[in-house]
């Protein structure tokens, strides 16, 4: 193994994510989205910058709008959406198409450019996904990371693809574990299909957990709900 980079809080957050039983990127993205919503509802409902971003983008994406609804804060939903509804009324019932804007972080004449167009939760989730994948790259040969990763669920396929696309020399330990996990999932999927074959005299008898393999298929192939982009980016 190569010498490991110095370890700070991000590394230990990564280890916690690896030990979560989920794709570590999905875990960190889900946690970041939850933190965003909690901060929004408890402190930032009347944040003028965020409200301006929502107006410019026509609100949240479908998935994150319904996730917002799970917090059951009706007043916050109403306050944030009244001006969106009024804008729709002025637009004869249509929702405004988000404008493409410069990326945040660039400066012109001492002023920060506005955030990129799109759902604000998607934006922070994407930033978290990119950061976590970068950490997997950075610590891919670290002994402590590899030991934890070999006991983990591994990356979901969308985030694994992003990891490969971003890394010309991916960790062989990561690759080997991903191949093993995928082969195991394929074997369990075949076994489940065989168990459902009513005409077979040798259909395997599966446990309740084994019969829930279809849930693992969805999580592995698509990633956790709301945690993977519709179009993978490098």
VENUR-V397237 format. One record per pair of residues at least 24 apart in sequence whose C-alpha atoms are under 8 Angstrom apart, sorted by sequence separation. I is the first residue (numbers start at 0). J is the second residue. If there is no record, write none. Layout:
# VENUR-V397237
i:I j:J
i:I j:J
This chain:
# VENUR-V397237
i:153 j:177
i:188 j:212
i:58 j:83
i:148 j:173
i:187 j:212
i:188 j:213
i:57 j:83
i:132 j:158
i:136 j:162
i:135 j:162
i:145 j:172
i:149 j:176
i:153 j:180
i:54 j:82
i:145 j:173
i:148 j:176
i:152 j:180
i:184 j:212
i:50 j:79
i:54 j:83
i:132 j:161
i:133 j:162
i:132 j:162
i:136 j:166
i:139 j:169
i:140 j:170
i:36 j:67
i:44 j:75
i:139 j:170
i:184 j:215
i:40 j:72
i:140 j:172
i:184 j:216
i:136 j:169
i:139 j:172
i:44 j:78
i:45 j:79
i:136 j:170
i:139 j:173
i:40 j:75
i:44 j:79
i:57 j:94
i:57 j:95
i:56 j:95
i:57 j:96
i:56 j:96
i:57 j:97
i:56 j:97
i:55 j:97
i:56 j:98
i:55 j:98
i:60 j:117
i:63 j:120
i:59 j:117
i:60 j:118
i:63 j:121
i:59 j:118
i:56 j:116
i:58 j:118
i:59 j:119
i:55 j:116
i:56 j:117
i:59 j:120
i:60 j:121
i:52 j:114
i:56 j:118
i:155 j:218
i:156 j:219
i:157 j:220
i:52 j:116
i:155 j:219
i:156 j:220
i:157 j:221
i:158 j:222
i:53 j:118
i:154 j:219
i:155 j:220
i:156 j:221
i:157 j:222
i:53 j:119
i:155 j:221
i:156 j:222
i:52 j:119
i:155 j:222
i:165 j:233
i:158 j:227
i:164 j:233
i:157 j:227
i:161 j:231
i:160 j:231
i:161 j:232
i:162 j:233
i:161 j:233
i:157 j:231
i:35 j:120
i:32 j:120
i:35 j:123
i:32 j:123
i:31 j:123
i:32 j:124
i:31 j:124
i:29 j:124
i:28 j:124
i:31 j:127
i:28 j:125
i:28 j:127
i:27 j:127
i:28 j:128
i:27 j:128
i:124 j:226
i:25 j:128
i:125 j:228
i:24 j:128
i:27 j:131
i:24 j:131
i:23 j:131
i:24 j:132
i:13 j:131
i:13 j:134
i:13 j:135
i:10 j:134
i:9 j:134
i:10 j:138
i:18 j:147
i:14 j:144
i:17 j:147
i:18 j:148
i:21 j:151
i:22 j:152
i:23 j:153
i:24 j:154
i:25 j:155
i:17 j:148
i:20 j:151
i:21 j:152
i:22 j:153
i:23 j:154
i:18 j:150
i:19 j:151
i:20 j:152
i:21 j:153
i:22 j:154
i:4 j:137
i:14 j:147
i:18 j:151
i:21 j:154
i:22 j:155
i:4 j:138
i:17 j:151
i:24 j:158
i:3 j:138
i:17 j:152
i:17 j:153
i:3 j:140
i:3 j:141
i:1 j:140
i:2 j:141
i:3 j:142
i:0 j:140
i:1 j:141
i:0 j:141
i:0 j:142
i:63 j:225
i:62 j:225
i:29 j:225
i:25 j:222
i:29 j:226
i:25 j:223
i:28 j:226
i:22 j:222
i:22 j:223
i:25 j:226
i:25 j:227
